[in-house]
Amino acid sequence: MSQPNHSKARKRHFNIFSTTLSFLRSLFSALVLYIHKVVVTFTDVFLSLNFLLSNMTPCTVDLDDQTTMHYWITNHRRFDKPDLVLVHGYGGHSRWQFAYQVRALSGTFNLYIPDLLFFGKSYTKRGGRSDSFQADCVREGLRKMGLERYNVVGISYGGYVAYQMAANYGEEVNKLVIISSGLCYTEEQKDEHLKKLGNNIYDLLLPQKPLDVRNMIKLAMYKTDPLKWVPDFFVWASIVLGNTNRKEKSELLDHLLARKAGTDVPVLTQETLLIWGDHDNVFPIPLAYQLQRHLGPKCCRIETVKDTGHAANIESPEVVNKLITSFVLGQS
């Protein structure tokens, strides 16, 4: 009789252990999720505080009943300062990408920094996914805020958008700065470069796991790897921040990759500055010289930033900020 009782006791102890283990696993998962939310919230607050302390304020503009654009704009516009629009790229929203520019440039310019559609708080129900549609929406929001003449800076994907703004609204865009944006290339160069990147381009630009983020950072940075000693636990926070509207962002990328090389690159009339890291592995520097030849050396010049990769605005912000300022103010 003791054997069955002993077996029942073992089974009861096993059930208690399994239940406890399941409870602890659920508790740990909930705790991890909570800490992720705390990290994301803290990061978001920190980035917003950086902009607020730089005399910036958030502003939302409804273009129509289907499209909303979100901007960070100078608190009090001064008419003795030039108006400058900063257009971010694919790797995050405006507060993330221009964290090192906003304070340095806000003292000299009236800044207008949009979140592109599907990044940050900008969104549309319309079907447009082209960089030209992005440019139209950025410009329409600026018009609704009373801006009629301004200078534009665009980095990486934002360079495509800024270029379209200059091409389509030449009477409004005064000067143009393109940072690390390979607009002018051949179909062969495009195919060869995509092969060199190796990793799935969607995994790099729309990361779903920490390894994807690390690969993206290694590709964009040259001097250092800022995530080298950062545990994967915290890398997940950047994935959470960037994973909103993933389907729509993927469609934006579909449009860029499907476009034939050499199309939609009109010759501009504006004075244009190209800023490029000399170790850019996303858009290698020969693409800068191709764009300069396309535009003509009289209205376009190149400034290379030494020992710098694709993310020149993050790796060498002091140099980039000085180049932008001197060019727009006509000091160089």
C-alpha positions in Angstrom: 0.0 0.0 0.0 2.9 2.4 0.6 4.2 2.2 -3.0 1.0 3.8 -4.6 1.0 6.4 -1.9 4.6 7.2 -2.6 3.9 7.5 -6.3 1.0 9.8 -5.7 3.1 12.0 -3.5 5.8 12.2 -6.2 3.2 13.1 -8.8 1.7 15.8 -6.5 5.2 17.3 -5.9 5.9 17.3 -9.6 2.6 19.0 -10.3 3.4 21.7 -7.7 6.9 22.1 -9.1 5.5 22.5 -12.7 2.9 25.0 -11.7 5.4 27.0 -9.7 7.9 26.9 -12.6 5.1 28.0 -15.1 4.2 30.8 -12.8 7.8 32.0 -12.4 8.2 31.9 -16.2 5.1 34.0 -16.7 6.2 36.4 -14.0 9.7 36.7 -15.6 8.2 37.3 -19.1 5.9 40.0 -17.7 8.8 41.6 -15.8 10.9 41.6 -19.0 8.1 43.2 -21.0 7.6 45.8 -18.3 11.3 46.7 -18.2 11.3 47.0 -22.0 8.4 49.4 -21.8 10.3 51.4 -19.1 13.4 51.6 -21.3 11.4 52.6 -24.3 9.5 55.3 -22.3 12.7 56.6 -20.8 14.5 56.8 -24.2 11.5 58.6 -25.7 11.3 61.1 -22.8 15.1 61.7 -23.0 15.0 62.4 -26.8 12.0 64.7 -26.4 13.7 66.6 -23.5 16.8 67.1 -25.7 14.5 68.9 -28.3 12.6 70.8 -25.7 15.8 72.1 -24.1 16.9 73.2 -27.6 13.9 75.6 -27.9 11.8 73.2 -29.9 8.1 72.3 -29.6 6.1 69.5 -31.1 3.4 70.4 -33.7 0.9 68.3 -35.5 -0.6 69.4 -38.8 -3.6 67.7 -40.5 -3.1 67.9 -44.2 -6.6 66.4 -44.8 -8.9 63.8 -43.3 -6.4 61.0 -44.1 -2.9 62.4 -43.5 -1.3 63.8 -40.4 2.2 65.2 -40.3 4.2 65.7 -37.1 7.0 68.3 -36.7 9.3 69.7 -34.2 9.6 73.4 -34.8 11.4 76.4 -33.2 9.4 77.8 -30.4 9.5 81.4 -31.5 10.4 82.0 -35.2 12.7 85.0 -35.7 12.7 86.6 -39.1 16.4 87.5 -38.9 17.2 83.7 -38.9 17.1 81.5 -42.0 14.5 78.7 -42.0 16.0 75.2 -42.1 14.2 71.9 -42.6 15.9 68.7 -41.5 14.6 65.4 -43.1 15.6 62.2 -41.4 16.4 58.8 -42.9 15.2 55.2 -42.3 17.0 54.5 -39.1 14.5 56.0 -36.7 12.4 59.2 -36.3 13.5 62.8 -36.2 14.4 63.0 -32.5 16.7 60.0 -32.8 18.5 61.0 -36.0 19.0 64.7 -35.3 19.8 64.4 -31.6 23.3 65.8 -32.2 22.1 68.6 -34.6 19.2 70.2 -32.9 21.0 72.1 -30.1 23.9 73.2 -32.4 21.7 74.5 -35.2 18.7 75.9 -33.2 20.7 79.0 -32.2 21.3 80.0 -35.8 18.2 78.8 -37.7 14.5 78.5 -37.3 14.3 74.7 -37.4 11.5 72.6 -38.9 12.0 68.8 -38.3 9.3 66.5 -39.7 8.7 62.9 -38.9 8.3 61.3 -42.3 5.1 59.3 -42.9 5.0 56.1 -40.9 7.9 57.3 -38.6 7.2 58.9 -35.3 3.7 60.4 -35.2 3.2 61.0 -39.0 0.7 58.8 -40.7 -1.5 58.5 -43.8 -4.3 56.3 -44.9 -3.5 57.2 -48.5 -1.7 54.7 -50.7 1.3 56.9 -51.6 4.7 55.3 -50.8 7.1 57.2 -53.0 9.7 59.6 -51.8 7.9 62.2 -54.0 4.7 61.7 -52.0 6.7 62.1 -48.8 8.1 65.3 -50.2 4.7 66.6 -51.1 3.4 65.9 -47.5 6.4 67.5 -45.8 6.0 70.6 -48.0 2.3 70.8 -47.5 2.7 70.8 -43.8 5.3 73.6 -44.0 2.9 75.7 -46.2 0.2 75.3 -43.6 2.6 76.6 -41.0 3.3 79.7 -43.2 6.7 78.7 -44.5 7.2 79.9 -48.1 11.0 79.9 -48.6 13.4 77.6 -46.8 16.6 75.5 -46.9 16.5 71.7 -46.7 18.9 69.1 -45.3 18.2 65.4 -46.0 20.2 62.4 -44.7 20.2 59.0 -46.4 16.5 58.2 -47.3 15.7 61.7 -46.2 18.1 62.8 -49.0 15.7 61.3 -51.5 12.8 63.2 -50.0 14.8 66.5 -49.8 15.9 66.1 -53.4 12.3 65.7 -54.5 11.3 68.8 -52.6 14.0 70.8 -54.4 13.1 69.4 -57.8 9.3 69.9 -57.4 9.2 73.1 -55.5 12.3 75.0 -56.7 10.7 78.4 -56.0 10.4 77.4 -52.3 13.7 75.5 -51.6 16.6 78.0 -51.4 19.6 75.7 -50.7 19.9 71.9 -50.5 22.2 69.8 -48.4 22.4 66.0 -49.1 24.1 63.8 -46.5 25.1 60.2 -47.4 22.3 59.6 -50.0 23.1 57.6 -53.1 20.6 59.2 -55.5 22.6 58.7 -58.8 23.7 55.2 -59.7 23.4 52.6 -62.5 21.4 49.4 -62.4 24.7 47.4 -62.3 25.9 49.4 -59.3 22.7 48.9 -57.5 22.7 45.1 -58.0 26.4 44.8 -57.1 26.0 46.9 -54.0 23.0 44.9 -52.8 25.0 41.7 -53.2 27.9 43.2 -51.2 25.6 44.1 -48.3 24.9 40.4 -48.0 22.2 40.6 -45.3 18.6 40.9 -46.3 18.1 44.7 -46.7 14.8 44.5 -45.0 16.4 42.9 -41.9 18.9 45.7 -41.8 16.4 48.6 -42.2 13.5 46.9 -40.3 15.3 44.8 -37.7 13.4 42.2 -35.8 16.1 40.8 -33.5 19.2 42.2 -31.8 21.6 40.7 -34.4 19.8 42.7 -37.1 20.3 45.9 -35.1 24.0 45.1 -34.5 24.5 44.4 -38.2 22.8 47.7 -39.1 25.0 49.7 -36.7 28.2 48.1 -37.9 27.3 48.9 -41.5 26.4 52.6 -40.7 29.3 53.4 -38.3 33.0 53.4 -38.9 34.9 54.8 -35.8 33.2 52.8 -33.1 30.5 50.2 -32.4 28.2 51.9 -29.8 26.4 48.6 -29.1 29.6 46.5 -28.5 29.1 46.2 -24.8 25.3 46.7 -24.8 23.4 43.5 -23.8 20.7 42.3 -26.2 18.1 43.0 -23.5 18.5 46.7 -24.1 18.9 46.4 -27.9 15.4 45.1 -27.9 14.2 48.6 -26.9 15.4 50.1 -30.2 13.5 47.3 -32.0 10.3 48.2 -30.1 10.9 51.9 -30.9 11.4 51.3 -34.6 8.8 48.5 -35.3 5.7 50.7 -35.5 4.0 50.7 -39.0 6.4 48.0 -40.1 4.1 47.0 -43.1 4.0 50.6 -44.4 7.8 51.1 -43.9 8.4 47.9 -45.9 6.3 49.3 -48.7 8.4 52.4 -48.8 11.4 50.2 -49.2 9.7 48.2 -51.9 9.2 51.4 -53.9 12.9 52.4 -53.6 14.2 49.0 -54.6 11.8 48.6 -57.5 12.7 51.9 -59.1 14.9 51.7 -62.1 18.4 53.3 -61.7 18.8 56.7 -63.3 15.2 57.7 -63.2 13.6 60.6 -61.2 16.9 62.4 -60.8 16.3 65.8 -62.4 19.0 68.4 -62.6 18.5 71.0 -59.9 18.9 74.7 -60.1 19.6 75.2 -56.3 23.1 75.5 -54.9 23.7 72.1 -53.4 26.2 70.7 -50.9 27.0 67.0 -50.6 28.3 65.8 -47.2 29.8 62.2 -47.2 31.7 60.1 -44.8 34.9 58.8 -46.5 34.1 55.3 -45.2 30.4 55.1 -46.1 29.6 51.4 -46.7 25.9 52.0 -47.3 26.3 54.6 -50.2 30.0 54.5 -51.1 31.6 57.8 -51.9 31.9 57.3 -55.7 28.1 57.8 -55.7 28.7 61.3 -54.3 30.9 62.2 -57.3 28.4 60.7 -59.7 25.7 63.0 -58.3 28.0 66.0 -58.5 28.7 65.2 -62.2 25.0 64.9 -62.8 24.3 68.3 -61.1 27.3 70.1 -62.4 30.3 71.3 -60.3 29.2 75.0 -60.6 26.2 74.5 -58.4 27.2 71.4 -56.4 30.2 70.7 -54.3 31.3 67.8 -52.1 32.7 67.8 -48.6 34.1 64.5 -47.3 34.3 63.8 -43.6 37.4 61.9 -42.6 37.2 58.6 -40.7 33.4 58.6 -40.8 30.9 56.1 -42.1 27.3 56.4 -43.3 25.9 58.0 -40.1 28.0 61.2 -40.5 25.5 63.2 -38.4 26.1 60.9 -35.5 29.8 60.0 -35.9 31.1 63.5 -36.7 28.3 65.9 -35.7 30.6 68.9 -35.0 32.0 68.8 -38.6 28.6 68.2 -40.2 26.9 71.0 -38.2 29.7 73.5 -39.2 29.4 72.5 -42.8 25.6 72.9 -42.8 25.8 76.3 -41.1 28.6 77.8 -43.2 26.9 76.6 -46.4 23.4 77.9 -45.7 24.7 81.2 -44.4 26.9 81.6 -47.4 30.2 81.7 -45.4 32.0 79.2 -47.7 
